Amino acid sequence: MSFKFSSITSVTWAVVAACLIIGIIIFILSKDKRRWNARMIANAALCIALSFLLSCIRLYKLPQGGAITPASMLPLFLFAYVYGLAPGILTGAAYGFLQFIQDAYFVHPFELLLDYPLAFAMLGLCALGRRFPEQWGMVPGIIIGTFGRFLCAFLSGLIFFGMYAPEGQNVFVYSAVYNGFYLIPEAVICIVIALIPQIRKLAKQMALSDAAYR
């Protein structure tokens, strides 16, 4: 059974509230104890807006959800890379709620959780890319963040959309292939753009500017 936005139950709102609480706890308990300031909030809003705008340009859309876009994940990757793990996760989760409102469709409250706030929160894992040699830039973080989103999408496909697997095909293979079909090209597009010297310079300047601002 499927639901529309107007038929969201109290159980679903409880799940949404739980996601917000989890995000706040992650932020509070982050290792560097960072606090939001005006610059960070403004950049978070800008990155969410850019990602949302790019997500509306769908180069290819799959029938059961998921689409290839012109690097709609990149602004969120950039934010996480500059500001760190917890802010990146929280901003990604906020973007996930925006994506849900845009589509306003789900088959189960936990599917909503996996495909929207949790999946996009995983993009915040791009912050881990700063532990790699500087010459790689955001590339390791983009790979890690995309893989995190892939895991959420894979589980969602495995649990809630296995019925769409062709007859005789293993549901694990179906979910992996289906979600990899759009996430791998999306990650490749993000990596190619992230390797442009001007983008790499922008990420480095933003990180240095944030360090100086603090």
TAZIGI-V158057 format. One line per field, one symbol per residue. psi: psi as a letter, one per 40 degrees, with the letter a starting at -180 (. if undefined). burial: # if it has 16 or more other C-alpha atoms within 10 Angstrom, else .. A space follows every 50 residues. Layout:
psi->???
burial->???
//
This chain:
psi->iiiideehidddddddddddddddddddeidefiihiddddddddddddd ddddeeghdhhidfiiihigfdedddddddddeidddddddddddddddd dddfhieiddddddecdddddddeeddeeeeiideebedddddddddddd dddddddddeedeehihehhddddddddddddddddddddddddehdddd ddddddddddddd.
burial->...........#...#..##..##.##............#..##..#### ##.##..........################################### ....##..######################......############## ########..##..#.....##.###.###.######.###.##.....# ..##.##.......
//
